[in-house]
């Protein structure tokens, strides 16, 4: 697989904005939509860096419904309204 586009959504939750990646346990929060998105991007970067070069990244993505992800697959994050 050359590219995987992961989708994320931002919702107002208990006095703050929360951005979550569909199908993965990743989230960021903030006082605005932009802050929540930025926080999620940072969380995702750290998550990828932590798991990059190990089989765990491919395994977690496969278990989340994204089989065929390899080390050279580009991961993209798309925010839906």
C-alpha positions as CSV (number, residue, x, y, z in Angstrom):
1,X,0.0,0.0,0.0
2,X,1.5,3.3,-1.1
3,X,-0.7,5.7,1.0
4,X,-3.2,5.4,3.9
5,X,-5.6,8.3,4.6
6,X,-6.8,8.3,8.2
7,X,-9.9,10.3,9.0
8,X,-10.4,12.4,12.1
9,X,-13.3,14.4,13.5
10,X,-13.5,17.3,16.0
11,X,-16.3,17.5,18.5
12,X,-17.2,19.8,21.4
13,X,-17.1,17.7,24.5
14,X,-17.4,18.8,28.1
15,X,-16.2,22.3,27.6
16,X,-13.4,21.6,25.1
17,X,-12.8,20.5,21.6
18,X,-11.6,17.0,21.1
19,X,-10.1,15.6,17.9
20,X,-10.1,11.9,17.4
21,X,-8.8,9.6,14.7
22,X,-11.5,7.2,13.5
23,X,-10.7,3.6,14.4
24,X,-7.5,4.4,16.4
25,X,-7.1,5.4,20.1
26,X,-5.5,8.8,19.3
27,X,-6.9,12.1,20.4
28,X,-6.0,15.7,21.0
29,X,-7.9,18.5,22.7
30,X,-7.9,22.3,22.8
31,X,-9.9,25.4,23.4
32,X,-10.5,25.7,19.6
33,X,-11.0,23.4,16.7
34,X,-7.5,24.4,15.4
35,X,-5.9,23.7,18.8
36,X,-7.5,20.3,19.0
37,X,-6.4,19.5,15.4
38,X,-2.9,20.6,16.1
39,X,-2.8,18.6,19.3
40,X,-4.0,15.5,17.5
41,X,-1.4,16.0,14.7
42,X,1.3,16.1,17.4
43,X,0.0,13.0,19.2
44,X,-0.1,11.2,15.9
45,X,3.5,12.2,15.0
46,X,4.7,10.9,18.4
47,X,2.7,7.7,18.0
48,X,4.2,7.1,14.5
49,X,7.8,7.9,15.7
50,X,7.4,5.6,18.6
51,X,6.1,2.7,16.5
52,X,8.1,3.3,13.3
53,X,10.5,0.6,12.4
54,X,8.7,-1.9,14.5
55,X,6.0,-4.4,13.6
56,X,3.7,-2.8,16.1
57,X,2.7,0.0,13.8
58,X,1.7,-2.3,11.0
59,X,-0.1,-4.6,13.5
60,X,-2.1,-1.9,15.2
61,X,-3.2,-0.5,11.8
62,X,-4.1,-3.9,10.5
63,X,-6.2,-4.6,13.7
64,X,-7.9,-1.3,13.1
65,X,-9.0,-2.4,9.7
66,X,-6.1,-1.2,7.6
67,X,-4.3,-4.4,6.4
68,X,-1.4,-4.1,4.0
69,X,0.4,-1.1,5.6
70,X,4.1,-1.4,5.3
71,X,7.0,0.6,6.6
72,X,7.2,2.8,3.5
73,X,3.4,3.5,3.4
74,X,2.7,7.2,3.6
75,X,0.2,8.1,6.4
76,X,-2.1,11.1,5.8
77,X,-4.6,12.6,8.3
78,X,-7.8,14.2,7.0
79,X,-10.2,16.1,9.2
80,X,-13.9,15.7,8.4
81,X,-16.5,18.2,9.4
